[in-house]
Amino acid sequence: GLSVHGSHRVATEKILFAMPETGIGLFPDVGGGYFLPRCPGETGAYLGLVGARLKAADALYVGAATHLVESAGVEELIVALAGADFGQNPHGAVNRVLAQRQAAAGDPPLAAHRATIDRCFAGPSVEAILAALKADGGEWAEATRATLLHKSPTSLKITLRQLRAGASMSLAEELRMEYRMTQACLLGTDLYEGVRAVVIDKDNKPQWQPRQLGDVGEDVVQRHFVVPKDGDLVLD
């Protein structure tokens, strides 16, 4: 999440990229609401809600990575970058060094599901997305729907709103929105329960409150997007 805002996002074949926060009662943070809506089609909504894990080819496909190099050549790459003549065009110099070491990623597996993702995750609500996946009926759609149903209902709803709003925000505006969301999450219960279930006890049986999407009303969602009583985030 932090690295994805850099100009050159260099990955190796060992990369595993994910924004899995809906599984711990949170939302895609560190600017996830800015980056994910700018992924191709509805892949950002898919990644943010489902928390899918991407390997190298898919990381390049969605734009999480910009370049792929072999892990065995990382040290040599660092030496080459350190010795490069950056002159008046530092980005161009980095591009040239990376181009000489670019590895082949192969076909991105996610591309095979792109049509389904774009169709199903374009819905205006989490309920609509789930309904579209159910209507699709395919094996991948069913597995994706099952994964969504295991996530925090509150996190799913605030994340979808975050991603839709973040598509038209600057990064600074989106980070301010995230600050408001974080303060509300800290006052709730799902974040603590999610961390307990996934990180501490590792039973992977979180008891979300509310437990059903239908019980997460607009008032619950809205409280994650208002200015906290102690004030808003100030960005210089």
MODELLER restraints for C-alpha pairs under 7 A, 6 or more apart:
rsr = mdl.restraints
at = mdl.atoms
rsr.add(forms.Gaussian(group=physical.xy_distance, feature=features.Distance(at['CA:1:A'], at['CA:30:A']), mean=5.75, stdev=0.5))
rsr.add(forms.Gaussian(group=physical.xy_distance, feature=features.Distance(at['CA:1:A'], at['CA:31:A']), mean=6.94, stdev=0.5))
rsr.add(forms.Gaussian(group=physical.xy_distance, feature=features.Distance(at['CA:1:A'], at['CA:32:A']), mean=6.39, stdev=0.5))
rsr.add(forms.Gaussian(group=physical.xy_distance, feature=features.Distance(at['CA:2:A'], at['CA:30:A']), mean=6.02, stdev=0.5))
rsr.add(forms.Gaussian(group=physical.xy_distance, feature=features.Distance(at['CA:3:A'], at['CA:9:A']), mean=6.79, stdev=0.5))
rsr.add(forms.Gaussian(group=physical.xy_distance, feature=features.Distance(at['CA:4:A'], at['CA:64:A']), mean=5.76, stdev=0.5))
rsr.add(forms.Gaussian(group=physical.xy_distance, feature=features.Distance(at['CA:8:A'], at['CA:66:A']), mean=6.01, stdev=0.5))
rsr.add(forms.Gaussian(group=physical.xy_distance, feature=features.Distance(at['CA:9:A'], at['CA:65:A']), mean=4.76, stdev=0.5))
rsr.add(forms.Gaussian(group=physical.xy_distance, feature=features.Distance(at['CA:9:A'], at['CA:66:A']), mean=5.02, stdev=0.5))
rsr.add(forms.Gaussian(group=physical.xy_distance, feature=features.Distance(at['CA:9:A'], at['CA:67:A']), mean=6.24, stdev=0.5))
rsr.add(forms.Gaussian(group=physical.xy_distance, feature=features.Distance(at['CA:10:A'], at['CA:65:A']), mean=5.95, stdev=0.5))
rsr.add(forms.Gaussian(group=physical.xy_distance, feature=features.Distance(at['CA:10:A'], at['CA:66:A']), mean=6.11, stdev=0.5))
rsr.add(forms.Gaussian(group=physical.xy_distance, feature=features.Distance(at['CA:10:A'], at['CA:67:A']), mean=4.79, stdev=0.5))
rsr.add(forms.Gaussian(group=physical.xy_distance, feature=features.Distance(at['CA:10:A'], at['CA:68:A']), mean=5.76, stdev=0.5))
rsr.add(forms.Gaussian(group=physical.xy_distance, feature=features.Distance(at['CA:11:A'], at['CA:65:A']), mean=6.07, stdev=0.5))
rsr.add(forms.Gaussian(group=physical.xy_distance, feature=features.Distance(at['CA:11:A'], at['CA:67:A']), mean=6.15, stdev=0.5))
rsr.add(forms.Gaussian(group=physical.xy_distance, feature=features.Distance(at['CA:11:A'], at['CA:68:A']), mean=4.88, stdev=0.5))
rsr.add(forms.Gaussian(group=physical.xy_distance, feature=features.Distance(at['CA:11:A'], at['CA:69:A']), mean=6.33, stdev=0.5))
rsr.add(forms.Gaussian(group=physical.xy_distance, feature=features.Distance(at['CA:12:A'], at['CA:56:A']), mean=6.86, stdev=0.5))
rsr.add(forms.Gaussian(group=physical.xy_distance, feature=features.Distance(at['CA:12:A'], at['CA:68:A']), mean=5.38, stdev=0.5))
rsr.add(forms.Gaussian(group=physical.xy_distance, feature=features.Distance(at['CA:12:A'], at['CA:69:A']), mean=5.09, stdev=0.5))
rsr.add(forms.Gaussian(group=physical.xy_distance, feature=features.Distance(at['CA:12:A'], at['CA:70:A']), mean=5.30, stdev=0.5))
rsr.add(forms.Gaussian(group=physical.xy_distance, feature=features.Distance(at['CA:12:A'], at['CA:71:A']), mean=5.28, stdev=0.5))
rsr.add(forms.Gaussian(group=physical.xy_distance, feature=features.Distance(at['CA:13:A'], at['CA:56:A']), mean=5.58, stdev=0.5))
rsr.add(forms.Gaussian(group=physical.xy_distance, feature=features.Distance(at['CA:13:A'], at['CA:70:A']), mean=6.28, stdev=0.5))
rsr.add(forms.Gaussian(group=physical.xy_distance, feature=features.Distance(at['CA:13:A'], at['CA:71:A']), mean=6.69, stdev=0.5))
rsr.add(forms.Gaussian(group=physical.xy_distance, feature=features.Distance(at['CA:15:A'], at['CA:55:A']), mean=5.66, stdev=0.5))
rsr.add(forms.Gaussian(group=physical.xy_distance, feature=features.Distance(at['CA:15:A'], at['CA:56:A']), mean=5.76, stdev=0.5))
rsr.add(forms.Gaussian(group=physical.xy_distance, feature=features.Distance(at['CA:16:A'], at['CA:53:A']), mean=6.29, stdev=0.5))
rsr.add(forms.Gaussian(group=physical.xy_distance, feature=features.Distance(at['CA:16:A'], at['CA:54:A']), mean=5.55, stdev=0.5))
rsr.add(forms.Gaussian(group=physical.xy_distance, feature=features.Distance(at['CA:16:A'], at['CA:55:A']), mean=5.05, stdev=0.5))
rsr.add(forms.Gaussian(group=physical.xy_distance, feature=features.Distance(at['CA:17:A'], at['CA:53:A']), mean=5.59, stdev=0.5))
rsr.add(forms.Gaussian(group=physical.xy_distance, feature=features.Distance(at['CA:17:A'], at['CA:54:A']), mean=5.02, stdev=0.5))
rsr.add(forms.Gaussian(group=physical.xy_distance, feature=features.Distance(at['CA:17:A'], at['CA:55:A']), mean=6.55, stdev=0.5))
rsr.add(forms.Gaussian(group=physical.xy_distance, feature=features.Distance(at['CA:17:A'], at['CA:59:A']), mean=6.75, stdev=0.5))
rsr.add(forms.Gaussian(group=physical.xy_distance, feature=features.Distance(at['CA:18:A'], at['CA:51:A']), mean=5.83, stdev=0.5))
rsr.add(forms.Gaussian(group=physical.xy_distance, feature=features.Distance(at['CA:18:A'], at['CA:52:A']), mean=5.90, stdev=0.5))
rsr.add(forms.Gaussian(group=physical.xy_distance, feature=features.Distance(at['CA:18:A'], at['CA:53:A']), mean=4.75, stdev=0.5))
rsr.add(forms.Gaussian(group=physical.xy_distance, feature=features.Distance(at['CA:18:A'], at['CA:54:A']), mean=6.31, stdev=0.5))
rsr.add(forms.Gaussian(group=physical.xy_distance, feature=features.Distance(at['CA:19:A'], at['CA:28:A']), mean=5.84, stdev=0.5))
rsr.add(forms.Gaussian(group=physical.xy_distance, feature=features.Distance(at['CA:19:A'], at['CA:47:A']), mean=6.70, stdev=0.5))
rsr.add(forms.Gaussian(group=physical.xy_distance, feature=features.Distance(at['CA:19:A'], at['CA:48:A']), mean=5.97, stdev=0.5))
rsr.add(forms.Gaussian(group=physical.xy_distance, feature=features.Distance(at['CA:19:A'], at['CA:51:A']), mean=5.12, stdev=0.5))
rsr.add(forms.Gaussian(group=physical.xy_distance, feature=features.Distance(at['CA:20:A'], at['CA:51:A']), mean=3.94, stdev=0.5))
rsr.add(forms.Gaussian(group=physical.xy_distance, feature=features.Distance(at['CA:21:A'], at['CA:27:A']), mean=4.95, stdev=0.5))
rsr.add(forms.Gaussian(group=physical.xy_distance, feature=features.Distance(at['CA:21:A'], at['CA:28:A']), mean=5.66, stdev=0.5))
rsr.add(forms.Gaussian(group=physical.xy_distance, feature=features.Distance(at['CA:21:A'], at['CA:51:A']), mean=6.94, stdev=0.5))
rsr.add(forms.Gaussian(group=physical.xy_distance, feature=features.Distance(at['CA:22:A'], at['CA:49:A']), mean=6.37, stdev=0.5))
rsr.add(forms.Gaussian(group=physical.xy_distance, feature=features.Distance(at['CA:22:A'], at['CA:151:A']), mean=5.72, stdev=0.5))
rsr.add(forms.Gaussian(group=physical.xy_distance, feature=features.Distance(at['CA:22:A'], at['CA:152:A']), mean=5.94, stdev=0.5))
rsr.add(forms.Gaussian(group=physical.xy_distance, feature=features.Distance(at['CA:22:A'], at['CA:155:A']), mean=5.21, stdev=0.5))
rsr.add(forms.Gaussian(group=physical.xy_distance, feature=features.Distance(at['CA:22:A'], at['CA:156:A']), mean=6.18, stdev=0.5))
rsr.add(forms.Gaussian(group=physical.xy_distance, feature=features.Distance(at['CA:23:A'], at['CA:151:A']), mean=4.86, stdev=0.5))
rsr.add(forms.Gaussian(group=physical.xy_distance, feature=features.Distance(at['CA:23:A'], at['CA:152:A']), mean=6.18, stdev=0.5))
rsr.add(forms.Gaussian(group=physical.xy_distance, feature=features.Distance(at['CA:23:A'], at['CA:194:A']), mean=6.60, stdev=0.5))
rsr.add(forms.Gaussian(group=physical.xy_distance, feature=features.Distance(at['CA:24:A'], at['CA:191:A']), mean=5.70, stdev=0.5))
rsr.add(forms.Gaussian(group=physical.xy_distance, feature=features.Distance(at['CA:24:A'], at['CA:194:A']), mean=3.77, stdev=0.5))
rsr.add(forms.Gaussian(group=physical.xy_distance, feature=features.Distance(at['CA:24:A'], at['CA:195:A']), mean=5.45, stdev=0.5))
rsr.add(forms.Gaussian(group=physical.xy_distance, feature=features.Distance(at['CA:24:A'], at['CA:198:A']), mean=6.83, stdev=0.5))
rsr.add(forms.Gaussian(group=physical.xy_distance, feature=features.Distance(at['CA:25:A'], at['CA:152:A']), mean=5.38, stdev=0.5))
rsr.add(forms.Gaussian(group=physical.xy_distance, feature=features.Distance(at['CA:25:A'], at['CA:155:A']), mean=5.47, stdev=0.5))
rsr.add(forms.Gaussian(group=physical.xy_distance, feature=features.Distance(at['CA:25:A'], at['CA:190:A']), mean=4.65, stdev=0.5))
rsr.add(forms.Gaussian(group=physical.xy_distance, feature=features.Distance(at['CA:25:A'], at['CA:191:A']), mean=4.14, stdev=0.5))
rsr.add(forms.Gaussian(group=physical.xy_distance, feature=features.Distance(at['CA:25:A'], at['CA:194:A']), mean=5.29, stdev=0.5))
rsr.add(forms.Gaussian(group=physical.xy_distance, feature=features.Distance(at['CA:26:A'], at['CA:155:A']), mean=5.62, stdev=0.5))
rsr.add(forms.Gaussian(group=physical.xy_distance, feature=features.Distance(at['CA:26:A'], at['CA:185:A']), mean=6.81, stdev=0.5))
rsr.add(forms.Gaussian(group=physical.xy_distance, feature=features.Distance(at['CA:26:A'], at['CA:191:A']), mean=5.75, stdev=0.5))
rsr.add(forms.Gaussian(group=physical.xy_distance, feature=features.Distance(at['CA:27:A'], at['CA:155:A']), mean=5.92, stdev=0.5))
rsr.add(forms.Gaussian(group=physical.xy_distance, feature=features.Distance(at['CA:27:A'], at['CA:159:A']), mean=5.49, stdev=0.5))
rsr.add(forms.Gaussian(group=physical.xy_distance, feature=features.Distance(at['CA:28:A'], at['CA:48:A']), mean=6.11, stdev=0.5))
rsr.add(forms.Gaussian(group=physical.xy_distance, feature=features.Distance(at['CA:29:A'], at['CA:178:A']), mean=6.62, stdev=0.5))
rsr.add(forms.Gaussian(group=physical.xy_distance, feature=features.Distance(at['CA:31:A'], at['CA:171:A']), mean=6.83, stdev=0.5))
rsr.add(forms.Gaussian(group=physical.xy_distance, feature=features.Distance(at['CA:31:A'], at['CA:174:A']), mean=6.72, stdev=0.5))
rsr.add(forms.Gaussian(group=physical.xy_distance, feature=features.Distance(at['CA:31:A'], at['CA:175:A']), mean=5.98, stdev=0.5))
rsr.add(forms.Gaussian(group=physical.xy_distance, feature=features.Distance(at['CA:33:A'], at['CA:162:A']), mean=5.88, stdev=0.5))
rsr.add(forms.Gaussian(group=physical.xy_distance, feature=features.Distance(at['CA:33:A'], at['CA:163:A']), mean=4.98, stdev=0.5))
rsr.add(forms.Gaussian(group=physical.xy_distance, feature=features.Distance(at['CA:33:A'], at['CA:166:A']), mean=5.18, stdev=0.5))
rsr.add(forms.Gaussian(group=physical.xy_distance, feature=features.Distance(at['CA:33:A'], at['CA:174:A']), mean=6.46, stdev=0.5))
rsr.add(forms.Gaussian(group=physical.xy_distance, feature=features.Distance(at['CA:34:A'], at['CA:166:A']), mean=5.19, stdev=0.5))
rsr.add(forms.Gaussian(group=physical.xy_distance, feature=features.Distance(at['CA:34:A'], at['CA:167:A']), mean=6.38, stdev=0.5))
rsr.add(forms.Gaussian(group=physical.xy_distance, feature=features.Distance(at['CA:34:A'], at['CA:171:A']), mean=5.95, stdev=0.5))
rsr.add(forms.Gaussian(group=physical.xy_distance, feature=features.Distance(at['CA:34:A'], at['CA:174:A']), mean=6.15, stdev=0.5))
rsr.add(forms.Gaussian(group=physical.xy_distance, feature=features.Distance(at['CA:36:A'], at['CA:44:A']), mean=4.17, stdev=0.5))
rsr.add(forms.Gaussian(group=physical.xy_distance, feature=features.Distance(at['CA:36:A'], at['CA:45:A']), mean=6.73, stdev=0.5))
rsr.add(forms.Gaussian(group=physical.xy_distance, feature=features.Distance(at['CA:36:A'], at['CA:48:A']), mean=6.98, stdev=0.5))
rsr.add(forms.Gaussian(group=physical.xy_distance, feature=features.Distance(at['CA:36:A'], at['CA:163:A']), mean=6.97, stdev=0.5))
rsr.add(forms.Gaussian(group=physical.xy_distance, feature=features.Distance(at['CA:37:A'], at['CA:44:A']), mean=5.27, stdev=0.5))
rsr.add(forms.Gaussian(group=physical.xy_distance, feature=features.Distance(at['CA:37:A'], at['CA:45:A']), mean=6.76, stdev=0.5))
rsr.add(forms.Gaussian(group=physical.xy_distance, feature=features.Distance(at['CA:37:A'], at['CA:163:A']), mean=5.77, stdev=0.5))
rsr.add(forms.Gaussian(group=physical.xy_distance, feature=features.Distance(at['CA:37:A'], at['CA:166:A']), mean=6.75, stdev=0.5))
rsr.add(forms.Gaussian(group=physical.xy_distance, feature=features.Distance(at['CA:37:A'], at['CA:167:A']), mean=5.12, stdev=0.5))
rsr.add(forms.Gaussian(group=physical.xy_distance, feature=features.Distance(at['CA:38:A'], at['CA:44:A']), mean=7.00, stdev=0.5))
rsr.add(forms.Gaussian(group=physical.xy_distance, feature=features.Distance(at['CA:38:A'], at['CA:167:A']), mean=6.73, stdev=0.5))
rsr.add(forms.Gaussian(group=physical.xy_distance, feature=features.Distance(at['CA:39:A'], at['CA:62:A']), mean=5.37, stdev=0.5))
rsr.add(forms.Gaussian(group=physical.xy_distance, feature=features.Distance(at['CA:39:A'], at['CA:63:A']), mean=6.44, stdev=0.5))
rsr.add(forms.Gaussian(group=physical.xy_distance, feature=features.Distance(at['CA:40:A'], at['CA:62:A']), mean=6.06, stdev=0.5))
rsr.add(forms.Gaussian(group=physical.xy_distance, feature=features.Distance(at['CA:41:A'], at['CA:118:A']), mean=5.83, stdev=0.5))
rsr.add(forms.Gaussian(group=physical.xy_distance, feature=features.Distance(at['CA:42:A'], at['CA:117:A']), mean=6.14, stdev=0.5))
rsr.add(forms.Gaussian(group=physical.xy_distance, feature=features.Distance(at['CA:42:A'], at['CA:118:A']), mean=4.83, stdev=0.5))
rsr.add(forms.Gaussian(group=physical.xy_distance, feature=features.Distance(at['CA:42:A'], at['CA:121:A']), mean=5.92, stdev=0.5))
rsr.add(forms.Gaussian(group=physical.xy_distance, feature=features.Distance(at['CA:42:A'], at['CA:122:A']), mean=6.35, stdev=0.5))
rsr.add(forms.Gaussian(group=physical.xy_distance, feature=features.Distance(at['CA:43:A'], at['CA:117:A']), mean=6.46, stdev=0.5))
rsr.add(forms.Gaussian(group=physical.xy_distance, feature=features.Distance(at['CA:45:A'], at['CA:121:A']), mean=6.40, stdev=0.5))
rsr.add(forms.Gaussian(group=physical.xy_distance, feature=features.Distance(at['CA:45:A'], at['CA:163:A']), mean=6.82, stdev=0.5))
rsr.add(forms.Gaussian(group=physical.xy_distance, feature=features.Distance(at['CA:46:A'], at['CA:117:A']), mean=6.79, stdev=0.5))
rsr.add(forms.Gaussian(group=physical.xy_distance, feature=features.Distance(at['CA:46:A'], at['CA:121:A']), mean=6.38, stdev=0.5))
rsr.add(forms.Gaussian(group=physical.xy_distance, feature=features.Distance(at['CA:49:A'], at['CA:156:A']), mean=6.01, stdev=0.5))
rsr.add(forms.Gaussian(group=physical.xy_distance, feature=features.Distance(at['CA:49:A'], at['CA:159:A']), mean=6.82, stdev=0.5))
rsr.add(forms.Gaussian(group=physical.xy_distance, feature=features.Distance(at['CA:50:A'], at['CA:147:A']), mean=6.61, stdev=0.5))
rsr.add(forms.Gaussian(group=physical.xy_distance, feature=features.Distance(at['CA:50:A'], at['CA:148:A']), mean=5.73, stdev=0.5))
rsr.add(forms.Gaussian(group=physical.xy_distance, feature=features.Distance(at['CA:56:A'], at['CA:105:A']), mean=6.41, stdev=0.5))
rsr.add(forms.Gaussian(group=physical.xy_distance, feature=features.Distance(at['CA:57:A'], at['CA:105:A']), mean=4.95, stdev=0.5))
rsr.add(forms.Gaussian(group=physical.xy_distance, feature=features.Distance(at['CA:57:A'], at['CA:106:A']), mean=6.10, stdev=0.5))
rsr.add(forms.Gaussian(group=physical.xy_distance, feature=features.Distance(at['CA:57:A'], at['CA:107:A']), mean=6.31, stdev=0.5))
rsr.add(forms.Gaussian(group=physical.xy_distance, feature=features.Distance(at['CA:57:A'], at['CA:108:A']), mean=4.67, stdev=0.5))
rsr.add(forms.Gaussian(group=physical.xy_distance, feature=features.Distance(at['CA:58:A'], at['CA:108:A']), mean=4.79, stdev=0.5))
rsr.add(forms.Gaussian(group=physical.xy_distance, feature=features.Distance(at['CA:58:A'], at['CA:109:A']), mean=6.63, stdev=0.5))
rsr.add(forms.Gaussian(group=physical.xy_distance, feature=features.Distance(at['CA:58:A'], at['CA:110:A']), mean=6.13, stdev=0.5))
rsr.add(forms.Gaussian(group=physical.xy_distance, feature=features.Distance(at['CA:59:A'], at['CA:65:A']), mean=5.42, stdev=0.5))
rsr.add(forms.Gaussian(group=physical.xy_distance, feature=features.Distance(at['CA:60:A'], at['CA:66:A']), mean=5.93, stdev=0.5))
rsr.add(forms.Gaussian(group=physical.xy_distance, feature=features.Distance(at['CA:61:A'], at['CA:108:A']), mean=6.46, stdev=0.5))
rsr.add(forms.Gaussian(group=physical.xy_distance, feature=features.Distance(at['CA:67:A'], at['CA:102:A']), mean=6.63, stdev=0.5))
rsr.add(forms.Gaussian(group=physical.xy_distance, feature=features.Distance(at['CA:68:A'], at['CA:102:A']), mean=5.63, stdev=0.5))
rsr.add(forms.Gaussian(group=physical.xy_distance, feature=features.Distance(at['CA:68:A'], at['CA:103:A']), mean=5.42, stdev=0.5))
rsr.add(forms.Gaussian(group=physical.xy_distance, feature=features.Distance(at['CA:69:A'], at['CA:101:A']), mean=6.05, stdev=0.5))
rsr.add(forms.Gaussian(group=physical.xy_distance, feature=features.Distance(at['CA:69:A'], at['CA:102:A']), mean=5.23, stdev=0.5))
rsr.add(forms.Gaussian(group=physical.xy_distance, feature=features.Distance(at['CA:69:A'], at['CA:103:A']), mean=4.94, stdev=0.5))
rsr.add(forms.Gaussian(group=physical.xy_distance, feature=features.Distance(at['CA:70:A'], at['CA:103:A']), mean=6.23, stdev=0.5))
rsr.add(forms.Gaussian(group=physical.xy_distance, feature=features.Distance(at['CA:80:A'], at['CA:97:A']), mean=6.91, stdev=0.5))
rsr.add(forms.Gaussian(group=physical.xy_distance, feature=features.Distance(at['CA:81:A'], at['CA:94:A']), mean=6.84, stdev=0.5))
rsr.add(forms.Gaussian(group=physical.xy_distance, feature=features.Distance(at['CA:81:A'], at['CA:97:A']), mean=6.73, stdev=0.5))
rsr.add(forms.Gaussian(group=physical.xy_distance, feature=features.Distance(at['CA:84:A'], at['CA:93:A']), mean=6.79, stdev=0.5))
rsr.add(forms.Gaussian(group=physical.xy_distance, feature=features.Distance(at['CA:85:A'], at['CA:93:A']), mean=6.80, stdev=0.5))
rsr.add(forms.Gaussian(group=physical.xy_distance, feature=features.Distance(at['CA:86:A'], at['CA:93:A']), mean=5.46, stdev=0.5))
rsr.add(forms.Gaussian(group=physical.xy_distance, feature=features.Distance(at['CA:120:A'], at['CA:129:A']), mean=5.42, stdev=0.5))
rsr.add(forms.Gaussian(group=physical.xy_distance, feature=features.Distance(at['CA:120:A'], at['CA:132:A']), mean=5.06, stdev=0.5))
rsr.add(forms.Gaussian(group=physical.xy_distance, feature=features.Distance(at['CA:120:A'], at['CA:133:A']), mean=5.90, stdev=0.5))
rsr.add(forms.Gaussian(group=physical.xy_distance, feature=features.Distance(at['CA:121:A'], at['CA:129:A']), mean=5.40, stdev=0.5))
rsr.add(forms.Gaussian(group=physical.xy_distance, feature=features.Distance(at['CA:123:A'], at['CA:129:A']), mean=5.23, stdev=0.5))
rsr.add(forms.Gaussian(group=physical.xy_distance, feature=features.Distance(at['CA:126:A'], at['CA:156:A']), mean=6.87, stdev=0.5))
rsr.add(forms.Gaussian(group=physical.xy_distance, feature=features.Distance(at['CA:126:A'], at['CA:157:A']), mean=6.33, stdev=0.5))
rsr.add(forms.Gaussian(group=physical.xy_distance, feature=features.Distance(at['CA:130:A'], at['CA:145:A']), mean=6.03, stdev=0.5))
rsr.add(forms.Gaussian(group=physical.xy_distance, feature=features.Distance(at['CA:133:A'], at['CA:141:A']), mean=5.14, stdev=0.5))
rsr.add(forms.Gaussian(group=physical.xy_distance, feature=features.Distance(at['CA:133:A'], at['CA:142:A']), mean=6.51, stdev=0.5))
rsr.add(forms.Gaussian(group=physical.xy_distance, feature=features.Distance(at['CA:133:A'], at['CA:145:A']), mean=6.14, stdev=0.5))
rsr.add(forms.Gaussian(group=physical.xy_distance, feature=features.Distance(at['CA:134:A'], at['CA:142:A']), mean=6.43, stdev=0.5))
rsr.add(forms.Gaussian(group=physical.xy_distance, feature=features.Distance(at['CA:152:A'], at['CA:190:A']), mean=6.98, stdev=0.5))
rsr.add(forms.Gaussian(group=physical.xy_distance, feature=features.Distance(at['CA:152:A'], at['CA:208:A']), mean=5.98, stdev=0.5))
rsr.add(forms.Gaussian(group=physical.xy_distance, feature=features.Distance(at['CA:153:A'], at['CA:211:A']), mean=6.63, stdev=0.5))
rsr.add(forms.Gaussian(group=physical.xy_distance, feature=features.Distance(at['CA:153:A'], at['CA:212:A']), mean=6.21, stdev=0.5))
rsr.add(forms.Gaussian(group=physical.xy_distance, feature=features.Distance(at['CA:153:A'], at['CA:213:A']), mean=5.02, stdev=0.5))
rsr.add(forms.Gaussian(group=physical.xy_distance, feature=features.Distance(at['CA:153:A'], at['CA:216:A']), mean=7.00, stdev=0.5))
rsr.add(forms.Gaussian(group=physical.xy_distance, feature=features.Distance(at['CA:154:A'], at['CA:216:A']), mean=6.09, stdev=0.5))
rsr.add(forms.Gaussian(group=physical.xy_distance, feature=features.Distance(at['CA:157:A'], at['CA:221:A']), mean=6.83, stdev=0.5))
rsr.add(forms.Gaussian(group=physical.xy_distance, feature=features.Distance(at['CA:158:A'], at['CA:221:A']), mean=5.75, stdev=0.5))
rsr.add(forms.Gaussian(group=physical.xy_distance, feature=features.Distance(at['CA:166:A'], at['CA:174:A']), mean=5.78, stdev=0.5))
rsr.add(forms.Gaussian(group=physical.xy_distance, feature=features.Distance(at['CA:176:A'], at['CA:233:A']), mean=5.62, stdev=0.5))
rsr.add(forms.Gaussian(group=physical.xy_distance, feature=features.Distance(at['CA:177:A'], at['CA:225:A']), mean=6.50, stdev=0.5))
rsr.add(forms.Gaussian(group=physical.xy_distance, feature=features.Distance(at['CA:179:A'], at['CA:233:A']), mean=6.40, stdev=0.5))
rsr.add(forms.Gaussian(group=physical.xy_distance, feature=features.Distance(at['CA:180:A'], at['CA:224:A']), mean=6.06, stdev=0.5))
rsr.add(forms.Gaussian(group=physical.xy_distance, feature=features.Distance(at['CA:180:A'], at['CA:225:A']), mean=5.66, stdev=0.5))
rsr.add(forms.Gaussian(group=physical.xy_distance, feature=features.Distance(at['CA:180:A'], at['CA:226:A']), mean=6.31, stdev=0.5))
rsr.add(forms.Gaussian(group=physical.xy_distance, feature=features.Distance(at['CA:180:A'], at['CA:227:A']), mean=6.02, stdev=0.5))
rsr.add(forms.Gaussian(group=physical.xy_distance, feature=features.Distance(at['CA:180:A'], at['CA:228:A']), mean=6.21, stdev=0.5))
rsr.add(forms.Gaussian(group=physical.xy_distance, feature=features.Distance(at['CA:181:A'], at['CA:224:A']), mean=4.49, stdev=0.5))
rsr.add(forms.Gaussian(group=physical.xy_distance, feature=features.Distance(at['CA:181:A'], at['CA:225:A']), mean=5.87, stdev=0.5))
rsr.add(forms.Gaussian(group=physical.xy_distance, feature=features.Distance(at['CA:183:A'], at['CA:228:A']), mean=6.86, stdev=0.5))
rsr.add(forms.Gaussian(group=physical.xy_distance, feature=features.Distance(at['CA:184:A'], at['CA:223:A']), mean=6.75, stdev=0.5))
rsr.add(forms.Gaussian(group=physical.xy_distance, feature=features.Distance(at['CA:184:A'], at['CA:224:A']), mean=5.14, stdev=0.5))
rsr.add(forms.Gaussian(group=physical.xy_distance, feature=features.Distance(at['CA:185:A'], at['CA:191:A']), mean=6.42, stdev=0.5))
rsr.add(forms.Gaussian(group=physical.xy_distance, feature=features.Distance(at['CA:189:A'], at['CA:209:A']), mean=6.88, stdev=0.5))
rsr.add(forms.Gaussian(group=physical.xy_distance, feature=features.Distance(at['CA:190:A'], at['CA:208:A']), mean=5.71, stdev=0.5))
rsr.add(forms.Gaussian(group=physical.xy_distance, feature=features.Distance(at['CA:190:A'], at['CA:209:A']), mean=6.39, stdev=0.5))
rsr.add(forms.Gaussian(group=physical.xy_distance, feature=features.Distance(at['CA:193:A'], at['CA:206:A']), mean=6.03, stdev=0.5))
rsr.add(forms.Gaussian(group=physical.xy_distance, feature=features.Distance(at['CA:193:A'], at['CA:207:A']), mean=6.79, stdev=0.5))
rsr.add(forms.Gaussian(group=physical.xy_distance, feature=features.Distance(at['CA:194:A'], at['CA:206:A']), mean=5.76, stdev=0.5))
rsr.add(forms.Gaussian(group=physical.xy_distance, feature=features.Distance(at['CA:197:A'], at['CA:203:A']), mean=5.37, stdev=0.5))
rsr.add(forms.Gaussian(group=physical.xy_distance, feature=features.Distance(at['CA:197:A'], at['CA:204:A']), mean=4.92, stdev=0.5))
rsr.add(forms.Gaussian(group=physical.xy_distance, feature=features.Distance(at['CA:197:A'], at['CA:205:A']), mean=5.79, stdev=0.5))
rsr.add(forms.Gaussian(group=physical.xy_distance, feature=features.Distance(at['CA:197:A'], at['CA:206:A']), mean=5.24, stdev=0.5))
rsr.add(forms.Gaussian(group=physical.xy_distance, feature=features.Distance(at['CA:198:A'], at['CA:204:A']), mean=5.25, stdev=0.5))
rsr.add(forms.Gaussian(group=physical.xy_distance, feature=features.Distance(at['CA:210:A'], at['CA:216:A']), mean=6.42, stdev=0.5))
